[in-house]
Amino acid sequence: MAYIAPRKGGSWEIRESHSTPAGPRSRTLATFRTLTPEVISHAQARADRPLRPAELRQAAHRVGAPVTPTRSDRAAAELIAELVSGRRPRPALDQLLADSLQGAPDAASDNARSAAAWIETSPQKRGETLRELLLLADQFPRRERPRRPTFPRIQSLPA
């Protein structure tokens, strides 16, 4: 079991406890001042049992240890600051955001939901993906067009 314990000087430790014949023992997995993804990775590499990052962050919050915010927390804080300043996202993003936050995936179209995954993708990555898609399409076998049936020509007789 992993837990977070304070140290002197304002630092913190991620510790792992286990039972031994001589009684419970614990060892330090990582020492930190702010819990970051790198600290969590270091602790996971040293742990005997799997550590879940979300549980470590929760434990750090419980004991008052400083935690680096997740990308989604930072993005949410930035968005709230923008909204308070009166700057709103364009209508399509506004609708996708509202639908995502309300948990109503059926409100947005399939195309809009699919496009949402590409919002922050760089133009280079988009170009690479398009190139790969075109190369894939080139590999499909060509379908021969069916021959059009020929009908006998109808001759008109003079009246």
C-alpha positions in Angstrom: 0.0 0.0 0.0 1.4 3.4 -0.9 0.8 6.6 1.0 2.2 10.1 1.2 4.0 11.4 4.3 5.5 14.8 5.2 9.2 15.4 5.8 11.0 18.2 7.5 11.8 21.2 5.3 8.6 21.1 3.3 9.2 18.0 1.3 7.0 14.9 1.0 7.6 11.2 0.4 5.7 8.6 -1.4 6.1 5.5 0.8 5.1 1.9 0.3 4.3 -0.3 3.3 4.4 -4.1 3.6 4.2 -6.7 6.3 7.2 -8.7 7.4 7.7 -11.3 10.2 9.1 -8.5 12.3 6.1 -6.3 11.8 5.1 -3.6 9.3 7.8 -1.8 7.4 7.8 0.9 4.8 10.3 2.3 2.3 10.5 5.5 0.4 9.7 5.3 -3.3 10.1 9.0 -4.1 10.7 12.3 -2.4 9.2 15.5 -3.8 8.2 19.1 -3.1 5.5 19.1 -5.8 3.9 15.9 -7.0 4.5 15.8 -10.8 4.0 13.1 -13.4 7.8 12.5 -13.3 7.7 11.8 -9.6 4.8 9.4 -10.0 6.7 7.6 -12.8 9.8 7.3 -10.6 7.7 5.9 -7.7 5.9 3.5 -10.1 9.3 2.2 -11.3 10.4 1.5 -7.7 7.2 0.1 -6.3 6.6 -3.6 -5.6 2.9 -3.3 -6.4 1.2 -1.2 -9.1 0.5 2.4 -8.3 -2.4 4.4 -9.8 -1.5 8.0 -10.5 -5.1 9.2 -9.7 -4.9 7.6 -6.3 -1.5 9.2 -5.6 -2.9 12.6 -6.5 -5.9 12.0 -4.3 -3.7 11.0 -1.4 -1.5 14.1 -1.9 -4.6 16.4 -1.9 -5.8 14.6 1.3 -2.6 15.4 3.2 -2.1 18.8 1.7 0.9 18.1 -0.5 1.3 20.4 -3.6 0.2 18.7 -6.8 1.0 19.8 -10.4 -2.4 20.2 -12.1 -3.3 17.8 -14.8 -3.6 19.1 -18.4 -7.4 19.0 -18.2 -7.3 21.1 -15.0 -5.0 23.6 -16.5 -7.1 23.8 -19.7 -10.3 24.2 -17.6 -8.7 27.0 -15.6 -7.5 28.8 -18.7 -11.0 28.4 -20.3 -12.7 29.8 -17.3 -10.3 32.8 -17.3 -11.1 33.4 -21.0 -14.9 33.1 -20.4 -14.7 35.5 -17.4 -12.8 38.0 -19.7 -15.7 37.8 -22.2 -13.9 35.7 -24.8 -15.9 32.7 -26.0 -14.9 29.9 -28.3 -16.3 29.8 -31.8 -19.8 28.4 -31.9 -18.9 24.9 -33.1 -16.4 24.4 -30.2 -18.8 26.1 -27.8 -21.4 23.4 -28.6 -19.0 20.5 -28.4 -17.7 21.8 -25.1 -21.2 22.1 -23.7 -22.2 18.7 -24.9 -19.0 17.1 -23.5 -19.5 18.7 -20.1 -23.1 17.7 -19.9 -22.4 14.2 -20.9 -24.8 14.4 -23.8 -22.8 12.8 -26.7 -25.9 12.4 -28.9 -26.4 16.2 -29.1 -23.4 16.7 -31.3 -23.2 15.2 -34.8 -20.9 12.3 -35.5 -18.8 14.5 -37.7 -18.4 17.1 -34.9 -17.4 14.5 -32.3 -14.9 12.9 -34.8 -13.4 16.4 -35.5 -13.1 17.1 -31.8 -10.2 14.7 -31.5 -8.3 16.7 -34.1 -8.8 20.2 -32.5 -5.3 20.5 -31.1 -3.5 18.4 -33.7 -0.7 20.2 -35.5 -1.0 20.9 -39.2 2.1 18.6 -39.8 0.3 15.7 -38.0 -2.9 16.3 -40.0 -0.9 16.3 -43.2 0.8 13.1 -42.3 -2.5 11.4 -41.5 -4.0 12.6 -44.8 -1.0 11.3 -46.7 -1.3 7.9 -45.0 -5.0 7.8 -45.7 -4.4 8.5 -49.4 -1.7 5.9 -49.6 -4.1 3.4 -48.0 -6.8 4.3 -50.6 -4.3 3.6 -53.4 -4.0 0.1 -52.1 -7.6 -0.8 -52.6 -8.3 -2.9 -55.7 -9.8 -1.0 -58.6 -13.3 -2.1 -59.5 -13.9 -2.4 -63.2 -16.9 -0.6 -64.5 -19.6 -2.9 -65.8 -20.1 -2.6 -69.5 -23.3 -0.9 -70.5 -25.6 -3.1 -72.3 -25.9 -2.2 -76.0 -29.4 -2.0 -77.3 -30.3 -2.3 -81.0 -30.7 1.0 -82.6 -34.2 1.9 -83.4 -34.6 3.1 -87.0 -37.5 5.4 -87.8 -39.4 4.8 -91.0 -40.4 7.7 -93.2 -44.0 8.7 -92.7 
